[in-house]
Amino acid sequence: MTNRLVSDIKSYLEYLEEKNIYVSIHTKFSEYMLPLLEYNLHKNPRCLVVKSDNAAWDRCIRCHGYEKLPFSLPETRVCHAGVEEIVFPLDFGGSVCVSASERIEKTVLVTMINPLCRMIEYLNILCPENEAEITDSELVNRMIKFIQRNYYNPLSNDDIARACSCSVSTVCHLFRKHMGMSVHRYIDKLRLDYACELLKASNISVASVARKSGFSDYNYFSLKFRKKYEMSASRYRKLYREK
């Protein structure tokens, strides 16, 4: 039941992203919620660019705590980076934050996001709270947050292990167990997602996009981009701008 619910939540999040509605989830992630941890990161193109600076990222984290919010209905606010977002409180603590690249009426967004919040709350109810499982989940949580803050730079399993005070074998084993993919694949995914947003939001060269996304080898970037999107990065940018 939990696996199917997680899959449904991810499918809905992907659907919203296709509509240029960007959702981030800010809460404590138990083991069964870890597949959603990639959505702890704001994917709005402006947010991604702003948070390439660590100080700006720290400021963003302070604005999005995991505590129970003092309001029960969605509220609109403008973050420190000037991005307007709607904050949906979760009944067990934390929030779901939503922004869009185009103007969408708040009532429409509320209608679309409320069911997502209820699914996340129900998933939290279903998650067992075994102490050993929580220990593992917290460690994976730290790994993912470290990766999310550093994927723009050269990053190895050794770096992650040192940052999380564990062995490389623990990093590889727990990450694959809980996330269903290797660390390397997850890093590539984040970098490619960021590259796409840079291609859409900026006029810098494709080579610069590759470097800013964390790819030190342009040929490797081109290979991975073409494999995932079945076209070159230049073609991707051209098609996006012709829409």
GROMACS elastic network, one bead per residue, 0.5 to 0.9 nm:
[ bonds ]
;  ai    aj funct       b0    kb
    1     4     6  0.52896   500
    1     5     6  0.61784   500
    1     6     6  0.86800   500
    1   126     6  0.85698   500
    2     5     6  0.50416   500
    2     6     6  0.61100   500
    2     7     6  0.85349   500
    2    32     6  0.71895   500
    2    33     6  0.88966   500
    2   123     6  0.66040   500
    2   126     6  0.68527   500
    2   127     6  0.75475   500
    3     6     6  0.51464   500
    3     7     6  0.61562   500
    3     8     6  0.86437   500
    3    32     6  0.78414   500
    4     7     6  0.50007   500
    4     8     6  0.61544   500
    4     9     6  0.86272   500
    5     8     6  0.50300   500
    5     9     6  0.61633   500
    5    10     6  0.86195   500
    5   119     6  0.75181   500
    5   120     6  0.87179   500
    5   122     6  0.89333   500
    5   123     6  0.70145   500
    6     9     6  0.50926   500
    6    10     6  0.61841   500
    6    11     6  0.85851   500
    6    32     6  0.80978   500
    6    33     6  0.72882   500
    6    35     6  0.73838   500
    6    36     6  0.75013   500
    6   119     6  0.87493   500
    6   120     6  0.84638   500
    6   123     6  0.75813   500
    7    10     6  0.51743   500
    7    11     6  0.61440   500
    7    12     6  0.86551   500
    7    35     6  0.88349   500
    8    11     6  0.50745   500
    8    12     6  0.62086   500
    8    13     6  0.86312   500
    8   119     6  0.88675   500
    9    12     6  0.51656   500
    9    13     6  0.61966   500
    9    14     6  0.86659   500
    9    36     6  0.82975   500
    9   116     6  0.69385   500
    9   119     6  0.70467   500
    9   120     6  0.76069   500
   10    13     6  0.50081   500
   10    14     6  0.61470   500
   10    15     6  0.85636   500
   10    35     6  0.84148   500
   10    36     6  0.70691   500
   11    14     6  0.51135   500
   11    15     6  0.61961   500
   11    16     6  0.87348   500
   12    16     6  0.62472   500
   12    17     6  0.86324   500
   12   116     6  0.77491   500
   13    16     6  0.51196   500
   13    17     6  0.62224   500
   13    18     6  0.87217   500
   13    21     6  0.87567   500
   13    22     6  0.82241   500
   13    23     6  0.70829   500
   13    39     6  0.86640   500
   13   116     6  0.83343   500
   14    17     6  0.50341   500
   14    18     6  0.62842   500
   14    19     6  0.88132   500
   15    18     6  0.51749   500
   15    19     6  0.66788   500
   15    21     6  0.87242   500
   16    19     6  0.50851   500
   16    20     6  0.65506   500
   16    21     6  0.51457   500
   16    22     6  0.68993   500
   16    23     6  0.78401   500
   16   112     6  0.87009   500
   17    22     6  0.55566   500
   17    23     6  0.76528   500
   17    43     6  0.87121   500
   17   100     6  0.89795   500
   18    21     6  0.72876   500
   19    22     6  0.85486   500
   19   100     6  0.85058   500
   20    44     6  0.83021   500
   20    99     6  0.85879   500
   20   100     6  0.57763   500
   20   101     6  0.58005   500
   20   102     6  0.75321   500
   21    44     6  0.81119   500
   21    98     6  0.69498   500
   21    99     6  0.59826   500
   21   101     6  0.68541   500
   21   102     6  0.84030   500
   21   109     6  0.87836   500
   22    42     6  0.71610   500
   22    43     6  0.58545   500
   22    44     6  0.56321   500
   22    97     6  0.81791   500
   22    98     6  0.56314   500
   22    99     6  0.52876   500
   22   100     6  0.58198   500
   22   101     6  0.80802   500
   23    39     6  0.69681   500
   23    40     6  0.86625   500
   23    41     6  0.86087   500
   23    42     6  0.68954   500
   23    43     6  0.72711   500
   23    44     6  0.82499   500
   23    96     6  0.68374   500
   23    97     6  0.56955   500
   23    99     6  0.67375   500
   23   100     6  0.87189   500
   23   113     6  0.89159   500
   24    38     6  0.85769   500
   24    40     6  0.51906   500
   24    41     6  0.58731   500
   24    42     6  0.53349   500
   24    43     6  0.74309   500
   24    95     6  0.84386   500
   24    96     6  0.57749   500
   24    97     6  0.52424   500
   24    98     6  0.65929   500
   24    99     6  0.89139   500
   25    36     6  0.80209   500
   25    37     6  0.76987   500
   25    38     6  0.87915   500
   25    39     6  0.56298   500
   25    41     6  0.76547   500
   25    42     6  0.85305   500
   25    94     6  0.78972   500
   25    95     6  0.61571   500
   25    97     6  0.64668   500
   26    29     6  0.86913   500
   26    37     6  0.89124   500
   26    39     6  0.83390   500
   26    40     6  0.57201   500
   26    41     6  0.86556   500
   26    64     6  0.65245   500
   26    65     6  0.68704   500
   26    66     6  0.60373   500
   26    93     6  0.86918   500
   26    94     6  0.53201   500
   26    95     6  0.51903   500
   26    96     6  0.61259   500
   26    97     6  0.77452   500
   27    40     6  0.81439   500
   27    64     6  0.88732   500
   27    65     6  0.74751   500
   27    67     6  0.77703   500
   27    90     6  0.83365   500
   27    92     6  0.85699   500
   27    93     6  0.63784   500
   27    95     6  0.64129   500
   27    96     6  0.83959   500
   28    33     6  0.88847   500
   28    66     6  0.63803   500
   28    93     6  0.79883   500
   28    94     6  0.75381   500
   28   138     6  0.87522   500
   28   141     6  0.89044   500
   29    32     6  0.78019   500
   29    33     6  0.54096   500
   29    34     6  0.58802   500
   29    36     6  0.82159   500
   29    37     6  0.70540   500
   29   124     6  0.87766   500
   29   134     6  0.88792   500
   29   137     6  0.73321   500
   29   138     6  0.76749   500
   29   141     6  0.72774   500
   30    33     6  0.53481   500
   30    34     6  0.64710   500
   30   124     6  0.78652   500
   30   127     6  0.71712   500
   30   128     6  0.84834   500
   30   129     6  0.76799   500
   30   133     6  0.80510   500
   30   134     6  0.60900   500
   30   137     6  0.59685   500
   30   138     6  0.75520   500
   30   141     6  0.88911   500
   31    34     6  0.53870   500
   31    35     6  0.85010   500
   31   127     6  0.77000   500
   31   128     6  0.85743   500
   31   129     6  0.85695   500
   31   133     6  0.63089   500
   31   134     6  0.62034   500
   31   135     6  0.88779   500
   31   136     6  0.74708   500
   31   138     6  0.80264   500
   31   140     6  0.87838   500
   31   178     6  0.72876   500
   32    35     6  0.72944   500
   32    36     6  0.88490   500
   32   123     6  0.81143   500
   32   124     6  0.83693   500
   32   126     6  0.88145   500
   32   127     6  0.60776   500
   32   128     6  0.82335   500
   32   137     6  0.84638   500
   32   178     6  0.81828   500
   33    36     6  0.56496   500
   33    37     6  0.70697   500
   33   120     6  0.86468   500
   33   123     6  0.75514   500
   33   124     6  0.76467   500
   33   127     6  0.79165   500
   33   137     6  0.89260   500
   34    37     6  0.50786   500
   34    38     6  0.81813   500
   34   137     6  0.71058   500
   34   140     6  0.79588   500
   34   141     6  0.73491   500
   34   178     6  0.66855   500
   34   179     6  0.67990   500
   35    38     6  0.70636   500
   35    39     6  0.88448   500
   35   178     6  0.72129   500
   35   179     6  0.55860   500
   35   180     6  0.81702   500
   36    39     6  0.56608   500
   36    40     6  0.75477   500
   37    40     6  0.52440   500
   37    41     6  0.79412   500
   37   141     6  0.74540   500
   37   144     6  0.75423   500
   37   145     6  0.86209   500
   38    41     6  0.61182   500
   38   144     6  0.76794   500
   38   145     6  0.88002   500
   38   148     6  0.82729   500
   38   190     6  0.87207   500
   39    42     6  0.69983   500
   39    43     6  0.79436   500
   40   145     6  0.84265   500
   41    48     6  0.85973   500
   41   145     6  0.86988   500
   41   148     6  0.73770   500
   42    45     6  0.84415   500
   42    47     6  0.61945   500
   42    48     6  0.68299   500
   42    97     6  0.84478   500
   42    98     6  0.88418   500
   42    99     6  0.89776   500
   43    46     6  0.82693   500
   43    47     6  0.66249   500
   43    48     6  0.61368   500
   43   193     6  0.86291   500
   43   194     6  0.82847   500
   43   197     6  0.85560   500
   44    47     6  0.52116   500
   44    48     6  0.63145   500
   44    49     6  0.88710   500
   44    83     6  0.87941   500
   44    99     6  0.69403   500
   44   100     6  0.72536   500
   44   101     6  0.72663   500
   44   197     6  0.83306   500
   45    48     6  0.51594   500
   45    49     6  0.63997   500
   45    50     6  0.87037   500
   45   101     6  0.81367   500
   45   194     6  0.80780   500
   45   197     6  0.54992   500
   45   198     6  0.73643   500
   45   200     6  0.84316   500
   45   201     6  0.68694   500
   46    49     6  0.53049   500
   46    50     6  0.61678   500
   46    51     6  0.86099   500
   46    81     6  0.82262   500
   46    83     6  0.75946   500
   46   197     6  0.88145   500
   46   201     6  0.81810   500
   47    50     6  0.50986   500
   47    51     6  0.59863   500
   47    52     6  0.86782   500
   47    81     6  0.74216   500
   47    83     6  0.76399   500
   48    51     6  0.53362   500
   48    52     6  0.65201   500
   48   194     6  0.71405   500
   48   197     6  0.80320   500
   48   198     6  0.87990   500
   49    52     6  0.55324   500
   49    53     6  0.80976   500
   49   194     6  0.86923   500
   49   197     6  0.87947   500
   49   198     6  0.79619   500
   50    53     6  0.62849   500
   50    56     6  0.66313   500
   50    57     6  0.77647   500
   50    81     6  0.71397   500
   51    54     6  0.63162   500
   51    55     6  0.79145   500
   51    56     6  0.54961   500
   51    58     6  0.85970   500
   51    60     6  0.81809   500
   51   149     6  0.83348   500
   52    55     6  0.89391   500
   52    56     6  0.78450   500
   52    57     6  0.74848   500
   52   149     6  0.79699   500
   52   150     6  0.87137   500
   52   152     6  0.75015   500
   52   212     6  0.89182   500
   53    56     6  0.54554   500
   53    57     6  0.64060   500
   53    58     6  0.89350   500
   54    58     6  0.61929   500
   54    59     6  0.86577   500
   54   149     6  0.74278   500
   54   150     6  0.89730   500
   55    58     6  0.51229   500
   55    59     6  0.63783   500
   55    60     6  0.87341   500
   56    59     6  0.51024   500
   56    60     6  0.62697   500
   56    61     6  0.87726   500
   56    80     6  0.86460   500
   56    81     6  0.82375   500
   57    60     6  0.50115   500
   57    61     6  0.62679   500
   57    62     6  0.87683   500
   57   149     6  0.79158   500
   58    61     6  0.51230   500
   58    62     6  0.63968   500
   58    63     6  0.88563   500
   59    62     6  0.52214   500
   59    63     6  0.65592   500
   59    80     6  0.78903   500
   60    63     6  0.51543   500
   60    64     6  0.65490   500
   60    79     6  0.79485   500
   60    80     6  0.75068   500
   60    81     6  0.85622   500
   61    64     6  0.52149   500
   61    65     6  0.68027   500
   62    65     6  0.62667   500
   63    79     6  0.79725   500
   63    80     6  0.86457   500
   64    67     6  0.89023   500
   64    94     6  0.77801   500
   64    95     6  0.78495   500
   64    97     6  0.88921   500
   65    68     6  0.85287   500
   65    69     6  0.87418   500
   65    93     6  0.89163   500
   65    94     6  0.63581   500
   65    95     6  0.82183   500
   66    69     6  0.83749   500
   66    93     6  0.57987   500
   66    95     6  0.72614   500
   67    92     6  0.85377   500
   67    93     6  0.50093   500
   67    94     6  0.52860   500
   67    95     6  0.86469   500
   68    71     6  0.85867   500
   68    89     6  0.74529   500
   68    90     6  0.74128   500
   68    91     6  0.72090   500
   68    92     6  0.67367   500
   68    94     6  0.55549   500
   68    95     6  0.81316   500
   69    72     6  0.73748   500
   69    89     6  0.61782   500
   69    90     6  0.80528   500
   69    91     6  0.86971   500
   69    93     6  0.68309   500
   69    94     6  0.67320   500
   69    95     6  0.77241   500
   70    89     6  0.86986   500
   71    74     6  0.78796   500
   71    75     6  0.81353   500
   71    89     6  0.71553   500
   72    75     6  0.88375   500
   72    88     6  0.79181   500
   72    89     6  0.60629   500
   72    90     6  0.82150   500
   72    91     6  0.80594   500
   73    87     6  0.85456   500
   73    88     6  0.66785   500
   73    89     6  0.68951   500
   74    86     6  0.63493   500
   74    87     6  0.53951   500
   74    89     6  0.67031   500
   74   110     6  0.74996   500
   75    85     6  0.84024   500
   75    86     6  0.54978   500
   75    87     6  0.53026   500
   75    88     6  0.68495   500
   75    89     6  0.87649   500
   76    84     6  0.71423   500
   76    85     6  0.58071   500
   76    87     6  0.62917   500
   76   106     6  0.84126   500
   77    83     6  0.83671   500
   77    84     6  0.57949   500
   77    85     6  0.56418   500
   77    86     6  0.63120   500
   77    87     6  0.75301   500
   78    81     6  0.78370   500
   78    82     6  0.56734   500
   78    83     6  0.54011   500
   78    85     6  0.61331   500
   78    86     6  0.86185   500
   79    82     6  0.53538   500
   79    83     6  0.54212   500
   79    84     6  0.64251   500
   79    85     6  0.73766   500
   80    83     6  0.74686   500
   81    84     6  0.89658   500
   83    99     6  0.75548   500
   84    98     6  0.86347   500
   84    99     6  0.64005   500
   84   100     6  0.83621   500
   85    97     6  0.63756   500
   85    98     6  0.53018   500
   85   100     6  0.78483   500
   86    96     6  0.82799   500
   86    97     6  0.57012   500
   86    98     6  0.51989   500
   86    99     6  0.65881   500
   86   106     6  0.79263   500
   86   109     6  0.84746   500
   86   110     6  0.86417   500
   87    95     6  0.64445   500
   87    96     6  0.58889   500
   87    98     6  0.65235   500
   88    94     6  0.87423   500
   88    95     6  0.54225   500
   88    96     6  0.50071   500
   88    97     6  0.61675   500
   88    98     6  0.80545   500
   88   110     6  0.85637   500
   88   113     6  0.81463   500
   88   114     6  0.79136   500
   88   117     6  0.75751   500
   89    92     6  0.87003   500
   89    93     6  0.72212   500
   89    94     6  0.62076   500
   89    96     6  0.64441   500
   89    97     6  0.86457   500
   89   117     6  0.82306   500
   90    93     6  0.53780   500
   90    94     6  0.56168   500
   90    95     6  0.50904   500
   90    96     6  0.71266   500
   90   117     6  0.66603   500
   90   118     6  0.82926   500
   90   120     6  0.81966   500
   90   121     6  0.67745   500
   91    94     6  0.79113   500
   91    95     6  0.86074   500
   91   121     6  0.69604   500
   92   121     6  0.71577   500
   92   124     6  0.79890   500
   95   117     6  0.85718   500
   96   113     6  0.85375   500
   96   116     6  0.88835   500
   96   117     6  0.71307   500
   98   109     6  0.82099   500
   98   113     6  0.82247   500
   99   102     6  0.88002   500
  100   103     6  0.67366   500
  100   104     6  0.71735   500
  101   104     6  0.88500   500
  104   107     6  0.85005   500
  104   108     6  0.69174   500
  104   109     6  0.69482   500
  105   108     6  0.53646   500
  105   109     6  0.65316   500
  105   110     6  0.87766   500
  106   109     6  0.50888   500
  106   110     6  0.60491   500
  106   111     6  0.85687   500
  107   110     6  0.50928   500
  107   111     6  0.62335   500
  107   112     6  0.87210   500
  108   111     6  0.51691   500
  108   112     6  0.63467   500
  108   113     6  0.87286   500
  109   112     6  0.50231   500
  109   113     6  0.59462   500
  109   114     6  0.83374   500
  110   113     6  0.52103   500
  110   114     6  0.57351   500
  110   115     6  0.88864   500
  111   114     6  0.58514   500
  111   115     6  0.75501   500
  112   115     6  0.66433   500
  112   116     6  0.75000   500
  113   116     6  0.50980   500
  113   117     6  0.64042   500
  113   118     6  0.88444   500
  114   117     6  0.51424   500
  114   118     6  0.63781   500
  114   119     6  0.87895   500
  115   118     6  0.50919   500
  115   119     6  0.62739   500
  115   120     6  0.87519   500
  116   119     6  0.51441   500
  116   120     6  0.63353   500
  116   121     6  0.86915   500
  117   120     6  0.51411   500
  117   121     6  0.61570   500
  117   122     6  0.85817   500
  118   121     6  0.50518   500
  118   122     6  0.60950   500
  118   123     6  0.85526   500
  119   122     6  0.50842   500
  119   123     6  0.61256   500
  119   124     6  0.86634   500
  120   123     6  0.50211   500
  120   124     6  0.62923   500
  120   125     6  0.88075   500
  121   124     6  0.51040   500
  121   125     6  0.64893   500
  121   126     6  0.88955   500
  122   125     6  0.50590   500
  122   126     6  0.63857   500
  122   127     6  0.88213   500
  123   126     6  0.50870   500
  123   127     6  0.62601   500
  124   127     6  0.52620   500
  124   128     6  0.85357   500
  125   128     6  0.79918   500
  128   133     6  0.87212   500
  129   132     6  0.86816   500
  129   133     6  0.72449   500
  129   134     6  0.67264   500
  130   133     6  0.52888   500
  130   134     6  0.63108   500
  130   135     6  0.88356   500
  131   134     6  0.51708   500
  131   135     6  0.63609   500
  131   136     6  0.88937   500
  132   135     6  0.51127   500
  132   136     6  0.64789   500
  132   137     6  0.86833   500
  133   136     6  0.52106   500
  133   137     6  0.61183   500
  133   138     6  0.86091   500
  134   138     6  0.59980   500
  134   139     6  0.85509   500
  135   138     6  0.52702   500
  135   139     6  0.64232   500
  135   140     6  0.88490   500
  136   139     6  0.51583   500
  136   140     6  0.63011   500
  136   141     6  0.84891   500
  136   174     6  0.73508   500
  136   178     6  0.88537   500
  137   140     6  0.50982   500
  137   141     6  0.59288   500
  137   142     6  0.86077   500
  137   174     6  0.86265   500
  137   178     6  0.78187   500
  138   142     6  0.62691   500
  138   143     6  0.87046   500
  139   142     6  0.51369   500
  139   143     6  0.63536   500
  139   144     6  0.87958   500
  139   164     6  0.71242   500
  139   166     6  0.89023   500
  139   171     6  0.87826   500
  139   174     6  0.84285   500
  140   144     6  0.61880   500
  140   145     6  0.85765   500
  140   164     6  0.88792   500
  140   171     6  0.78516   500
  140   174     6  0.67528   500
  140   175     6  0.62752   500
  140   178     6  0.76269   500
  140   179     6  0.86904   500
  141   144     6  0.52985   500
  141   145     6  0.62343   500
  141   146     6  0.86090   500
  142   145     6  0.52016   500
  142   146     6  0.60922   500
  142   147     6  0.85818   500
  142   163     6  0.85366   500
  142   164     6  0.65433   500
  143   146     6  0.52060   500
  143   147     6  0.62051   500
  143   148     6  0.86349   500
  143   160     6  0.63477   500
  143   161     6  0.80579   500
  143   163     6  0.79231   500
  143   164     6  0.64347   500
  143   171     6  0.76819   500
  143   175     6  0.80970   500
  144   147     6  0.50163   500
  144   148     6  0.60288   500
  144   149     6  0.86042   500
  144   175     6  0.86917   500
  145   148     6  0.50160   500
  145   149     6  0.62609   500
  145   150     6  0.86792   500
  146   149     6  0.52832   500
  146   150     6  0.62573   500
  146   151     6  0.83976   500
  146   160     6  0.70424   500
  146   163     6  0.74399   500
  146   164     6  0.83007   500
  147   150     6  0.51408   500
  147   151     6  0.54530   500
  147   155     6  0.79233   500
  147   160     6  0.73603   500
  147   183     6  0.89351   500
  147   186     6  0.88780   500
  147   187     6  0.71372   500
  147   190     6  0.89825   500
  148   151     6  0.58296   500
  148   152     6  0.85569   500
  148   187     6  0.82648   500
  148   190     6  0.76415   500
  149   152     6  0.78191   500
  150   153     6  0.56402   500
  150   154     6  0.79428   500
  150   155     6  0.70907   500
  150   214     6  0.87858   500
  151   154     6  0.70886   500
  151   155     6  0.64485   500
  151   187     6  0.62975   500
  151   188     6  0.85525   500
  151   190     6  0.72563   500
  151   191     6  0.67669   500
  151   213     6  0.75436   500
  151   214     6  0.60637   500
  152   155     6  0.83211   500
  152   190     6  0.89992   500
  152   191     6  0.70902   500
  152   211     6  0.80517   500
  152   212     6  0.62416   500
  152   213     6  0.51036   500
  152   215     6  0.77894   500
  153   211     6  0.88854   500
  153   212     6  0.83056   500
  153   213     6  0.80160   500
  153   214     6  0.51427   500
  153   215     6  0.81558   500
  153   216     6  0.87366   500
  154   214     6  0.65771   500
  154   215     6  0.79970   500
  154   216     6  0.76521   500
  155   158     6  0.82243   500
  155   159     6  0.63086   500
  155   160     6  0.76731   500
  155   187     6  0.85228   500
  155   214     6  0.86551   500
  156   159     6  0.51867   500
  156   160     6  0.65930   500
  156   161     6  0.87332   500
  156   183     6  0.89285   500
  156   184     6  0.82874   500
  157   160     6  0.50945   500
  157   161     6  0.60630   500
  157   162     6  0.85984   500
  157   168     6  0.59642   500
  157   169     6  0.88745   500
  157   171     6  0.71083   500
  157   172     6  0.76938   500
  157   183     6  0.74996   500
  157   184     6  0.82969   500
  158   161     6  0.50504   500
  158   162     6  0.61501   500
  158   163     6  0.85698   500
  158   167     6  0.79936   500
  158   168     6  0.59517   500
  158   171     6  0.88816   500
  159   162     6  0.52768   500
  159   163     6  0.62084   500
  159   164     6  0.86809   500
  159   168     6  0.88975   500
  160   163     6  0.51037   500
  160   164     6  0.61263   500
  160   165     6  0.84132   500
  160   166     6  0.85130   500
  160   168     6  0.78334   500
  160   171     6  0.73991   500
  161   164     6  0.51971   500
  161   165     6  0.57945   500
  161   166     6  0.50668   500
  161   167     6  0.54362   500
  161   168     6  0.53431   500
  161   169     6  0.86406   500
  161   170     6  0.79422   500
  161   171     6  0.62082   500
  162   165     6  0.50724   500
  162   166     6  0.65302   500
  162   167     6  0.76832   500
  162   168     6  0.84635   500
  163   166     6  0.80714   500
  164   167     6  0.86257   500
  164   171     6  0.86282   500
  166   169     6  0.84165   500
  166   170     6  0.64544   500
  166   171     6  0.71498   500
  167   170     6  0.51536   500
  167   171     6  0.64263   500
  167   172     6  0.88444   500
  168   171     6  0.50267   500
  168   172     6  0.62796   500
  168   173     6  0.85715   500
  169   172     6  0.51644   500
  169   173     6  0.59720   500
  169   174     6  0.84261   500
  170   173     6  0.51335   500
  170   174     6  0.58226   500
  170   175     6  0.80220   500
  171   174     6  0.55909   500
  171   175     6  0.58114   500
  171   176     6  0.84075   500
  171   183     6  0.80510   500
  172   175     6  0.53841   500
  172   176     6  0.61454   500
  172   177     6  0.84731   500
  172   182     6  0.68071   500
  172   183     6  0.66805   500
  173   176     6  0.55050   500
  173   177     6  0.60708   500
  173   178     6  0.86672   500
  173   182     6  0.87087   500
  174   178     6  0.59959   500
  174   179     6  0.81027   500
  175   178     6  0.54301   500
  175   179     6  0.55695   500
  175   180     6  0.73795   500
  175   181     6  0.71607   500
  175   182     6  0.66257   500
  175   183     6  0.65189   500
  176   179     6  0.53222   500
  176   182     6  0.52453   500
  176   183     6  0.72963   500
  177   180     6  0.57706   500
  177   181     6  0.78186   500
  178   181     6  0.83193   500
  179   182     6  0.78915   500
  179   183     6  0.88889   500
  179   186     6  0.87754   500
  181   184     6  0.83166   500
  181   185     6  0.64313   500
  181   186     6  0.67681   500
  182   185     6  0.52263   500
  182   186     6  0.63519   500
  182   187     6  0.87437   500
  183   186     6  0.51501   500
  183   187     6  0.62341   500
  183   188     6  0.86746   500
  184   187     6  0.51801   500
  184   188     6  0.62350   500
  184   189     6  0.86484   500
  185   188     6  0.50867   500
  185   189     6  0.61843   500
  185   190     6  0.88049   500
  186   189     6  0.50022   500
  186   190     6  0.63649   500
  186   191     6  0.86631   500
  187   190     6  0.52281   500
  187   191     6  0.62043   500
  187   192     6  0.86083   500
  188   191     6  0.50784   500
  188   192     6  0.60331   500
  188   193     6  0.85169   500
  188   214     6  0.87826   500
  188   215     6  0.85623   500
  188   221     6  0.89317   500
  188   224     6  0.81335   500
  189   192     6  0.52005   500
  189   193     6  0.61116   500
  189   194     6  0.85690   500
  190   193     6  0.51607   500
  190   194     6  0.61651   500
  190   195     6  0.85454   500
  190   213     6  0.84057   500
  191   194     6  0.51233   500
  191   195     6  0.60411   500
  191   196     6  0.86693   500
  191   210     6  0.84007   500
  191   212     6  0.88550   500
  191   213     6  0.50606   500
  191   214     6  0.62453   500
  191   215     6  0.74988   500
  192   196     6  0.62272   500
  192   197     6  0.87699   500
  192   210     6  0.86062   500
  192   213     6  0.72085   500
  192   221     6  0.81751   500
  192   224     6  0.80552   500
  192   225     6  0.67608   500
  192   228     6  0.87083   500
  193   196     6  0.52373   500
  193   197     6  0.65759   500
  193   198     6  0.88776   500
  193   213     6  0.86979   500
  194   197     6  0.51643   500
  194   198     6  0.62851   500
  194   199     6  0.86344   500
  194   209     6  0.87818   500
  194   212     6  0.87881   500
  194   213     6  0.60624   500
  195   198     6  0.50670   500
  195   199     6  0.61028   500
  195   200     6  0.86460   500
  195   206     6  0.88034   500
  195   209     6  0.58600   500
  195   210     6  0.65840   500
  195   212     6  0.78583   500
  195   213     6  0.55639   500
  195   214     6  0.89999   500
  195   225     6  0.89936   500
  195   233     6  0.86462   500
  196   199     6  0.50584   500
  196   200     6  0.62823   500
  196   201     6  0.86129   500
  196   209     6  0.86617   500
  196   233     6  0.80032   500
  196   236     6  0.81119   500
  196   237     6  0.80651   500
  197   200     6  0.51085   500
  197   201     6  0.59388   500
  197   202     6  0.82187   500
  198   201     6  0.50889   500
  198   202     6  0.54496   500
  198   203     6  0.81827   500
  198   204     6  0.81082   500
  198   209     6  0.63955   500
  198   212     6  0.87563   500
  198   213     6  0.84412   500
  199   202     6  0.58201   500
  199   203     6  0.71694   500
  199   204     6  0.77705   500
  199   205     6  0.85447   500
  199   206     6  0.74373   500
  199   209     6  0.69726   500
  199   233     6  0.76238   500
  199   234     6  0.82108   500
  199   236     6  0.78693   500
  199   237     6  0.55709   500
  199   240     6  0.88421   500
  200   203     6  0.81948   500
  200   236     6  0.86453   500
  200   237     6  0.60660   500
  200   240     6  0.68262   500
  200   241     6  0.75095   500
  202   205     6  0.87899   500
  202   209     6  0.89478   500
  203   206     6  0.87839   500
  204   207     6  0.82328   500
  204   208     6  0.62085   500
  204   209     6  0.66863   500
  205   208     6  0.51394   500
  205   209     6  0.62818   500
  205   210     6  0.87447   500
  205   234     6  0.89812   500
  206   210     6  0.62492   500
  206   211     6  0.87505   500
  206   233     6  0.68100   500
  206   234     6  0.68001   500
  207   210     6  0.51258   500
  207   211     6  0.64344   500
  207   212     6  0.87613   500
  207   218     6  0.65442   500
  208   211     6  0.50773   500
  208   212     6  0.60621   500
  208   213     6  0.84172   500
  209   212     6  0.52125   500
  209   213     6  0.60418   500
  209   214     6  0.87478   500
  209   215     6  0.87391   500
  210   213     6  0.52120   500
  210   214     6  0.65526   500
  210   215     6  0.52825   500
  210   216     6  0.74558   500
  210   217     6  0.80732   500
  210   218     6  0.63468   500
  210   221     6  0.63878   500
  210   222     6  0.84254   500
  211   214     6  0.53040   500
  211   215     6  0.51601   500
  211   216     6  0.59163   500
  211   217     6  0.80976   500
  211   218     6  0.77016   500
  212   215     6  0.73968   500
  213   216     6  0.89206   500
  215   218     6  0.65941   500
  215   220     6  0.75959   500
  215   221     6  0.61017   500
  216   220     6  0.83461   500
  216   221     6  0.82416   500
  217   220     6  0.53259   500
  217   221     6  0.63818   500
  217   222     6  0.88240   500
  218   222     6  0.61661   500
  218   223     6  0.85966   500
  219   222     6  0.50820   500
  219   223     6  0.61630   500
  219   224     6  0.86484   500
  220   223     6  0.50805   500
  220   224     6  0.61601   500
  220   225     6  0.84676   500
  221   224     6  0.52321   500
  221   225     6  0.59369   500
  221   226     6  0.84600   500
  222   225     6  0.51465   500
  222   226     6  0.60341   500
  222   227     6  0.84522   500
  222   232     6  0.68055   500
  222   233     6  0.71609   500
  223   226     6  0.53485   500
  223   227     6  0.61271   500
  223   228     6  0.87426   500
  223   232     6  0.85744   500
  224   227     6  0.50640   500
  224   228     6  0.62081   500
  224   229     6  0.85643   500
  225   228     6  0.53346   500
  225   229     6  0.59855   500
  225   230     6  0.75595   500
  225   231     6  0.73501   500
  225   232     6  0.66375   500
  225   233     6  0.66292   500
  226   229     6  0.53392   500
  226   232     6  0.52298   500
  226   233     6  0.73326   500
  227   230     6  0.54605   500
  227   231     6  0.76371   500
  227   232     6  0.89970   500
  228   231     6  0.81914   500
  229   232     6  0.77157   500
  229   233     6  0.85828   500
  229   236     6  0.80391   500
  231   234     6  0.82544   500
  231   235     6  0.62153   500
  231   236     6  0.65214   500
  232   235     6  0.51485   500
  232   236     6  0.62100   500
  232   237     6  0.87749   500
  233   237     6  0.62985   500
  233   238     6  0.86637   500
  234   237     6  0.52447   500
  234   238     6  0.62473   500
  234   239     6  0.87276   500
  235   238     6  0.50344   500
  235   239     6  0.61220   500
  235   240     6  0.85250   500
  236   239     6  0.53218   500
  236   240     6  0.61840   500
  236   241     6  0.87341   500
  237   240     6  0.51858   500
  237   241     6  0.62892   500
  237   242     6  0.87120   500
  238   241     6  0.53130   500
  238   242     6  0.62725   500
  239   242     6  0.51105   500
  239   243     6  0.66112   500
  240   243     6  0.55636   500
